[in-house]
């Protein structure tokens, strides 16, 4: 499964992306495993520690791979892959969990999965 974000805001910096995800992911990690910290969380935040500006149209991709891996790419360049089942679960819970950050995104994901299954 992949979540792709496309930058539309002209002044967005990589560190702002980290700030947006960090609080939400920590809350979901606490819900999943009882604590807000995870080695994967530390690595994830380190990918976004630089204050690099992102131009409109830049893509930020998060790929859930087998074995609890979360690969992150910005503009088609891999930032890294984290091996953490809990962080993967927390990340995708943001979009397809009981309380998604965007109900429309969750519905779109469900519709896309439905289309894929119809092709099988």
CORCORCOR-V536664 format. One line per field, one symbol per residue. ss: DSSP state (H for helix, E for strand, - for the rest). psi: psi as a letter, one per 20 degrees, with the letter a starting at -180 (. if undefined). burial: + if it has 16 or more other C-alpha atoms within 10 Angstrom, else -. Layout:
ss = ???
psi = ???
burial = ???
This chain:
ss = -EEEEE------EHHHHHHHHHHHHHHHHHHHH-----HHHHHHHHH-----E-----EEEEEEE---EEEEEE--EEEEEEE-HHHHHHHHHHHH------HHHHHHHHHHHHHHHHH-
psi = qpppppphphjpqhhhgghhhggghgghgghgjiqiqqhhgggghhhkhqlpqpqpipqopoporqkkqoppqpkipphrppnogggggggihhhjahmqhohggggggggggggghhi.
burial = ------+----+++++-+---+--++-++------+-+-++--++-++-----++---++++++----++++++------++++++++++++++++---------+--+-----------
